[in-house]
Amino acid sequence: MAQPHFLADAFPYTKTINGQEIAFTDYGFAHDGPAIVTFSGWNSDHRGYSYVTSYLMEHYRVISICFRGHGPNRDNVEDFGFDDHARDALALLDTLGVDQFIVLAASHGNWAAMNLAEIAGRERLLAILILDHLAVEASPQFYGALKALQGKDTWRQTTVAFFKSWLGGNQNANIQYQCLTAIGGFGYETWARSGRTVEAAYRTWGSPLKRLEALNDPPLVHHVYSQPGSDEYAKLHQDFQQKHPEWFTYTHAKGDTHFPHIEQPELVFKETVALMDKAIKRAAPSKN
């Protein structure tokens, strides 16, 4: 595999979408076929995808879209949710002339990806590759942490606890860089909004897997995860795949961290290529 380009400090473009400044990067424009669209989680941005994009852009057009208020301008914005991000992304893709695409969704960016699947439809959004999204129903402890993110006196220590959990003891330099720069550049308002919005998603749907089941016509969905690495969590995925073999698959990456696209970019690249191939084959009959 070719040596990847270094894109971690890539300069983003901006467009005004739905009255908001939306930041994004756009690589591999000359490639034909479905594009790859990436969603970060809350309190992160396009830079988290720079490592895997370095591989992907040699073969696909790759567009990384930031949440509102997650671009270079970190001024606080009015409240918004996952559905807003889904609609922002679709409107941006319209302006860029992107027809078919798959989404790489990190962590809670998957809530927005599932909303996008609902409004774009399977013929346009061909597949979702989920990157380490907590697939179980939220525990009381997790709800407590989300509440703590919403407190002015508790949000900072709660983010530090999340960082330690996400790193899993790993000393990966790229992940440390992301935590110290891209993720660390947000204040109380953005972290509190993430706590409110993620809490609302789990209380509304119960779990991401239940949200997937609520889609009328799901795209292909593939979950690449490392955390948690328990047998029970693997069994949850095995059972869900057996229930929905026509559209759901998973890979236990067996990494240490919550960031497979940073920790294991070559693995995520290979998983993305395989998913894209399956998605194109699945979509082909609808074009006849």
C-alpha positions as CSV (number, residue, x, y, z in Angstrom):
1,M,0.0,0.0,0.0
2,A,1.3,3.4,-0.9
3,Q,2.6,5.8,1.7
4,P,-0.3,8.0,2.7
5,H,-0.3,11.8,2.4
6,F,-0.4,13.8,5.7
7,L,-3.7,15.7,5.9
8,A,-4.1,16.3,9.6
9,D,-3.9,20.1,9.3
10,A,-5.7,20.3,6.0
11,F,-7.4,23.6,5.4
12,P,-11.2,23.2,5.2
13,Y,-13.6,25.0,2.8
14,T,-16.8,26.6,4.0
15,K,-20.3,27.1,2.5
16,T,-23.4,28.7,3.9
17,I,-25.9,25.9,4.2
18,N,-29.3,26.4,5.8
19,G,-28.2,29.7,7.1
20,Q,-25.1,28.2,8.8
21,E,-21.4,28.2,8.0
22,I,-20.5,24.5,7.3
23,A,-16.9,23.5,7.1
24,F,-15.7,20.6,5.0
25,T,-12.8,19.1,3.0
26,D,-13.1,17.6,-0.4
27,Y,-10.5,15.3,-1.9
28,G,-10.3,13.0,-4.9
29,F,-12.7,15.1,-7.0
30,A,-11.7,13.4,-10.2
31,H,-12.9,10.0,-9.2
32,D,-16.1,8.7,-10.6
33,G,-18.7,6.6,-8.8
34,P,-20.2,7.0,-5.3
35,A,-18.4,9.4,-3.0
36,I,-17.4,8.7,0.6
37,V,-18.8,11.2,3.2
38,T,-17.5,11.3,6.7
39,F,-19.2,12.4,9.9
40,S,-17.2,13.0,13.1
41,G,-18.7,12.6,16.5
42,W,-19.5,15.6,18.7
43,N,-16.6,17.8,19.7
44,S,-14.4,16.7,16.8
45,D,-13.9,17.7,13.2
46,H,-12.6,16.6,9.8
47,R,-9.0,16.1,11.1
48,G,-9.9,12.8,12.8
49,Y,-10.4,11.3,9.3
50,S,-7.1,12.6,7.9
51,Y,-5.3,9.3,8.4
52,V,-7.8,7.0,6.6
53,T,-8.6,9.7,4.0
54,S,-5.0,9.6,3.0
55,Y,-5.7,6.1,1.7
56,L,-9.2,6.5,0.5
57,M,-8.7,9.6,-1.7
58,E,-6.5,7.6,-4.0
59,H,-9.6,5.7,-5.1
60,Y,-12.7,7.7,-4.1
61,R,-13.9,11.2,-3.7
62,V,-13.9,11.9,0.1
63,I,-15.9,14.7,1.6
64,S,-15.5,15.3,5.4
65,I,-18.3,17.4,6.8
66,C,-18.1,19.2,10.2
67,F,-21.1,19.8,12.5
68,R,-22.2,23.4,12.9
69,G,-19.8,25.3,15.0
70,H,-17.1,22.5,14.5
71,G,-15.2,24.2,11.8
72,P,-12.3,26.7,12.1
73,N,-14.7,29.3,13.7
74,R,-15.5,27.9,17.1
75,D,-18.0,30.7,18.1
76,N,-21.0,29.2,19.8
77,V,-24.1,28.6,17.6
78,E,-27.7,28.1,18.4
79,D,-28.9,24.7,19.4
80,F,-29.1,22.0,16.8
81,G,-29.4,18.2,16.7
82,F,-28.5,15.2,14.6
83,D,-31.4,15.8,12.1
84,D,-30.1,19.3,11.5
85,H,-26.6,17.9,10.7
86,A,-28.2,15.3,8.4
87,R,-30.1,18.0,6.5
88,D,-27.0,20.3,6.4
89,A,-25.0,17.4,4.9
90,L,-27.5,16.5,2.3
91,A,-27.9,20.2,1.2
92,L,-24.1,20.5,1.0
93,L,-23.8,17.4,-1.1
94,D,-26.5,18.8,-3.4
95,T,-24.4,21.9,-4.0
96,L,-21.3,19.8,-4.7
97,G,-23.1,17.7,-7.2
98,V,-22.9,14.4,-5.3
99,D,-25.5,11.9,-6.2
100,Q,-24.7,8.5,-4.6
101,F,-22.5,8.1,-1.5
102,I,-21.7,6.1,1.5
103,V,-21.2,7.5,5.0
104,L,-18.4,6.8,7.5
105,A,-19.8,7.8,10.8
106,A,-17.6,8.0,13.9
107,S,-19.3,7.3,17.3
108,H,-22.4,9.5,17.8
109,G,-22.1,10.9,14.3
110,N,-24.0,7.7,13.5
111,W,-27.2,9.2,14.8
112,A,-26.9,11.8,12.1
113,A,-26.0,9.1,9.5
114,M,-29.2,7.2,10.3
115,N,-31.3,10.3,10.0
116,L,-29.7,11.0,6.7
117,A,-30.5,7.5,5.5
118,E,-34.1,8.1,6.3
119,I,-34.3,11.4,4.4
120,A,-32.0,10.5,1.5
121,G,-33.2,7.0,0.8
122,R,-31.3,3.8,0.0
123,E,-30.9,4.6,-3.6
124,R,-28.8,7.7,-2.7
125,L,-27.2,6.8,0.6
126,L,-25.9,3.3,-0.3
127,A,-24.3,2.3,3.0
128,I,-23.1,3.4,6.4
129,L,-19.8,2.3,8.0
130,I,-20.2,2.9,11.7
131,L,-17.0,3.5,13.6
132,D,-17.2,2.5,17.3
133,H,-20.7,3.6,18.3
134,L,-22.0,2.3,21.6
135,A,-24.6,-0.1,20.4
136,V,-26.3,-1.0,23.7
137,E,-28.9,0.9,25.6
138,A,-27.4,3.6,27.8
139,S,-26.6,2.6,31.3
140,P,-27.4,4.7,34.4
141,Q,-23.7,5.5,34.6
142,F,-23.6,6.7,31.0
143,Y,-26.7,8.8,31.4
144,G,-25.0,10.3,34.5
145,A,-21.9,11.2,32.5
146,L,-24.1,12.8,29.8
147,K,-25.8,14.9,32.5
148,A,-22.4,15.9,34.0
149,L,-21.4,17.2,30.5
150,Q,-24.3,19.6,30.9
151,G,-23.1,21.1,34.2
152,K,-20.8,24.1,34.2
153,D,-19.0,22.8,37.3
154,T,-18.7,19.2,36.0
155,W,-18.2,19.2,32.3
156,R,-14.4,19.6,32.2
157,Q,-13.6,16.6,34.5
158,T,-16.2,14.6,32.7
159,T,-14.5,15.2,29.3
160,V,-11.1,14.1,30.8
161,A,-12.7,10.9,32.0
162,F,-14.2,10.3,28.6
163,F,-10.7,10.9,27.0
164,K,-9.1,8.3,29.3
165,S,-11.8,5.8,28.5
166,W,-11.6,6.4,24.8
167,L,-7.8,6.0,24.7
168,G,-8.0,2.7,26.6
169,G,-4.4,3.2,27.9
170,N,-3.1,3.5,24.3
171,Q,-0.3,5.9,23.7
172,N,-0.9,6.3,19.9
173,A,0.6,9.6,18.9
174,N,-2.0,10.4,16.3
175,I,-4.9,9.9,18.8
176,Q,-3.1,12.0,21.4
177,Y,-2.7,14.7,18.8
178,Q,-6.4,14.6,18.0
179,C,-7.4,14.8,21.7
180,L,-5.1,17.7,22.4
181,T,-6.1,19.7,19.3
182,A,-9.2,18.9,17.4
183,I,-11.2,17.4,20.3
184,G,-9.8,19.7,22.9
185,G,-10.7,22.9,21.2
186,F,-14.3,23.1,22.4
187,G,-15.8,24.7,25.5
188,Y,-18.7,24.2,27.8
189,E,-21.5,25.2,25.4
190,T,-20.5,22.6,22.8
191,W,-19.9,19.8,25.3
192,A,-23.2,20.6,27.1
193,R,-25.0,20.4,23.7
194,S,-23.4,17.1,23.0
195,G,-24.6,15.7,26.4
196,R,-28.2,17.0,25.8
197,T,-28.4,15.7,22.2
198,V,-26.8,12.2,22.8
199,E,-29.0,11.7,25.9
200,A,-32.1,12.6,23.9
201,A,-31.1,10.1,21.1
202,Y,-30.7,7.2,23.6
203,R,-33.9,8.1,25.4
204,T,-35.8,8.3,22.1
205,W,-34.5,5.2,20.4
206,G,-33.2,3.0,23.2
207,S,-30.0,2.1,21.2
208,P,-28.5,2.6,17.8
209,L,-29.5,-0.9,16.8
210,K,-33.1,-0.2,17.5
211,R,-32.8,3.0,15.5
212,L,-31.5,1.0,12.6
213,E,-34.4,-1.3,12.8
214,A,-36.8,1.6,12.6
215,L,-35.5,2.6,9.2
216,N,-38.1,1.8,6.5
217,D,-35.5,0.6,4.0
218,P,-32.0,0.4,5.5
219,P,-28.9,0.8,3.5
220,L,-26.0,-1.6,4.0
221,V,-24.7,-1.1,7.5
222,H,-21.3,-2.3,8.8
223,H,-20.0,-1.6,12.3
224,V,-16.3,-1.6,13.0
225,Y,-15.7,-1.4,16.7
226,S,-13.1,-2.0,19.4
227,Q,-14.8,-0.8,22.6
228,P,-16.2,-2.6,24.5
229,G,-14.3,-5.8,23.6
230,S,-16.4,-8.2,25.7
231,D,-17.9,-11.5,24.5
232,E,-21.3,-10.2,25.4
233,Y,-21.0,-7.2,23.1
234,A,-19.8,-9.5,20.3
235,K,-22.8,-11.7,20.9
236,L,-25.1,-8.7,20.6
237,H,-23.7,-8.0,17.1
238,Q,-23.8,-11.6,16.1
239,D,-27.4,-11.9,17.0
240,F,-28.3,-8.6,15.2
241,Q,-26.5,-9.8,12.1
242,Q,-28.4,-13.1,12.2
243,K,-31.6,-11.2,12.5
244,H,-30.8,-8.8,9.6
245,P,-28.3,-10.7,7.4
246,E,-29.4,-8.8,4.2
247,W,-28.1,-5.5,5.4
248,F,-26.1,-5.7,8.7
249,T,-22.5,-6.9,9.3
250,Y,-19.8,-6.1,11.8
251,T,-16.0,-6.4,12.4
252,H,-14.4,-6.5,15.9
253,A,-11.3,-4.5,15.2
254,K,-9.7,-5.6,18.5
255,G,-7.9,-2.3,18.9
256,D,-7.4,-0.4,22.1
257,T,-9.3,2.8,21.5
258,H,-12.6,4.4,20.5
259,F,-11.0,5.7,17.2
260,P,-10.4,2.8,14.7
261,H,-10.1,5.3,11.9
262,I,-7.1,6.9,13.7
263,E,-5.6,3.9,15.4
264,Q,-6.1,1.4,12.5
265,P,-6.6,3.5,9.3
266,E,-5.4,0.7,7.0
267,L,-8.1,-1.7,8.5
268,V,-10.8,0.9,8.1
269,F,-9.6,1.6,4.5
270,K,-10.0,-2.1,3.7
271,E,-13.4,-2.3,5.4
272,T,-14.5,0.7,3.5
273,V,-13.4,-0.6,0.1
274,A,-15.2,-3.9,0.8
275,L,-18.4,-2.1,1.9
276,M,-18.3,0.2,-1.2
277,D,-18.0,-2.8,-3.5
278,K,-21.0,-4.5,-1.8
279,A,-23.0,-1.3,-2.0
280,I,-22.4,-0.7,-5.7
281,K,-23.4,-4.3,-6.5
282,R,-26.5,-4.0,-4.4
283,A,-27.5,-0.7,-6.1
284,A,-26.8,-2.0,-9.6
285,P,-30.2,-3.8,-10.2
286,S,-32.1,-0.5,-9.4
287,K,-30.4,1.1,-12.4
288,N,-31.6,-1.4,-15.0
